[in-house]
Amino acid sequence: MANTTENTQAIESTENTAAADLQTVDKSTGEITVFDPKKVKMKRILNVPVLSQKNEATIYVTMVSKMFVGKPIEGDEVSKEPATLAYVIDLQSNSLRQIILSAMQASVLDEAYPDQSYIDKSFMMINHGKLNGKRYNTVEAVEIDTPAHVNTAAARSLIVVPDTEA
């Protein structure tokens, strides 16, 4: 019988410890502090959503990272070349996103901004699609003023940029 009582006390002790881990008692006031999701601080974002560039849609972005090569995509029919990606802040939603850059967009940024100097700059980009029978999308990129509230350093601290150069 003593064995059962000891087991019950051990289980109750474990449950009390687990409950105490989820809340803290302020010793001066006796108040119990519970977890507040509004006070959560992000340490690292593991998967960043992709910002879609539909034909004739205008996007406004601030470049947060260098351009890098994504992973190869292998499908049922034909393997595709890896995409050129970059992390950006979508200025319309003020959220961190990943963008798939066309070869033309990547080329324009590399030529106009040597040594990755496009980082921390903001752009208006328009994908006009395939015009005049061309095999590639015609894109328009215009540098714009970066809004004062944009904090690219804080965004960069939340991501890991692969070492692959685009």
C-alpha positions, 0 to 999 in steps of 0.5 A: 500500500505504501508503494501506491501512495509514493507513486501517487505523490510522485505523479502529483509532484511531476504535474505540479512541476509541469504546471509551474513551468508554464507560469511564474509566481511574482514573489512580491505580489503573489500574482501568477504570470502566464504566457503572453503570445504578444510578448513572443520574440522571433529568433529565426524564420525557418520558412519565408513565404514567396511573394508572387509576381503575376503578369502586369502586377506591380510589387514594391520591395526592399531588398534584404539579402543578396540574390542566391540560387535555390535548390534544383526542381525535378519534375516528372517531365523535365528538370528545371534550372534552379531559381534565383531567389532573394529575401525582400520586405514587401512594402505593401504588407510590411512583411518578410518574403522570398522573391523568385527573380527572373534571369532578366531581373537578376541581370538588371540588378547585377549590372546596375548595382555592382557588388550586391549594392542593391541590398537595402534599396527599394524597388518597384517591379512590374512583370509585363509577361512575354511581349512581342513573341519573346521567350522571356518575361519583360520586366520593369524595375525602378528604384524608389525611396526606402520608407523610414519604417523599413528595418532591413537589419532586423529582417536579416537577423531572422533569416539564413541566406545560403552561400550560393551566389546567383 
